[in-house]
Amino acid sequence: MAIHTSAIKRHRQSLKKRARNIDTKSKLRTLIKKARQAIEAKNQESAVNQIRAVNSALGTAVSKGIIKRNTASRWLSRLSSSASQMSTVG
């Protein structure tokens, strides 16, 4: 790494940002997993609440530039469609 103060500061910032992004993605994956479990358990109320939480977290992640808009849309769409299949089948 370069020995310029600006490069050192930039590196420090990138490490902090990377840690924050990893943490946010991890929380997002956990929320998605909980929503899937609620859908598999055929718990309608819990599934709706979990999907709402996932939607909020996805919106935050997109606005911060952690994931892309289409990716978030795809994940939410898949969750919603599996939840709607649960309600029609069950």
Beta strands, then each sheet from edge to edge (+ up, - down):
end
